[in-house]
Amino acid sequence: MSRRICVFVAVISLSLLAPAPDSVSARPLYKSVWDEMYRERLPDRTKATCSICHPAKSKEDKNEYGKALAKELGGKNVKDRERIREALKKIEDLMPVPLKLDKR
């Protein structure tokens, strides 16, 4: 009986220590590239947050801009800064914040 209890306690302990799946889809690299490209153009620089792509409280919900970015990137957690930059440039016309975009 005590062996079963030890095994049970070990299984429970290990399950508590196992990493939980990551359910957040916002990526810090995406925001940093976005900031590099657009932060200086914002009338109020404090508005540059994750809500640019995720207007709801849940980071799993995306607005049209966030969906378009995901489609342009073509994969989750893209790490190539240039690929992110190109995707952001392609969807500039969908941007939900007022920017004074100069076409470079």
C-alpha positions in Angstrom: 0.0 0.0 0.0 2.8 2.5 0.9 4.5 1.8 -2.5 1.3 2.8 -4.3 1.1 6.0 -2.3 4.8 6.8 -3.1 4.2 6.3 -6.8 1.0 8.3 -6.7 2.8 11.2 -4.9 5.7 11.0 -7.4 3.4 11.2 -10.4 1.5 14.1 -9.0 4.7 15.9 -8.1 6.2 15.4 -11.6 3.0 16.6 -13.3 3.1 19.8 -11.2 6.7 20.4 -12.2 6.1 19.8 -15.9 6.0 23.0 -18.0 2.5 24.1 -19.0 1.8 24.6 -22.7 2.3 28.1 -24.0 -1.1 29.5 -25.0 0.0 33.1 -25.7 0.6 33.8 -29.3 2.1 37.3 -29.0 5.8 37.3 -29.7 8.3 39.8 -28.2 10.4 39.7 -31.3 7.4 40.8 -33.4 6.8 43.8 -31.2 10.4 44.8 -31.1 10.6 44.8 -34.9 7.3 46.7 -35.0 8.7 49.3 -32.6 11.9 49.7 -34.7 9.7 50.4 -37.8 6.9 52.5 -36.4 7.4 53.7 -32.9 8.8 57.1 -33.9 5.8 57.7 -36.1 3.2 57.3 -33.4 1.6 60.5 -32.2 1.4 59.1 -28.7 4.3 56.7 -28.2 2.7 55.0 -25.2 0.1 53.4 -27.5 2.5 50.8 -28.9 1.4 47.7 -27.1 0.4 44.1 -27.9 -3.1 45.5 -28.4 -2.0 46.4 -31.9 -2.7 42.8 -32.9 -4.6 41.6 -29.9 -7.4 44.1 -29.0 -9.1 41.7 -26.6 -7.9 40.6 -23.2 -7.1 37.2 -24.5 -3.9 37.1 -26.6 -5.4 34.3 -28.6 -7.9 36.8 -30.2 -6.5 38.8 -33.1 -7.9 41.7 -35.0 -7.7 41.9 -38.8 -4.1 43.3 -38.6 -3.0 40.4 -36.3 -4.6 37.8 -38.6 -3.0 39.4 -41.7 0.4 39.4 -40.0 0.0 35.7 -39.0 -0.9 34.9 -42.7 2.0 36.9 -44.1 4.5 35.2 -41.7 3.2 31.8 -42.7 4.2 30.1 -39.4 4.3 30.4 -35.6 7.1 32.1 -33.8 9.1 33.3 -36.8 12.6 34.3 -35.6 13.9 36.0 -38.8 13.8 39.8 -38.2 13.9 40.5 -42.0 11.0 38.2 -42.7 9.0 39.9 -39.9 9.9 43.3 -41.3 8.7 42.3 -44.8 5.5 41.0 -43.5 4.8 44.2 -41.5 5.5 46.3 -44.6 3.0 44.2 -46.7 0.2 44.8 -44.3 0.8 48.5 -43.4 -2.6 49.5 -45.0 -4.4 47.4 -42.3 -2.6 49.1 -39.4 -5.1 49.9 -36.6 -3.2 52.8 -35.1 -2.9 56.3 -36.7 0.5 56.5 -38.2 2.0 59.1 -40.4 3.4 56.6 -42.9 5.9 57.9 -45.3 6.4 55.5 -48.2 10.1 54.7 -48.2 
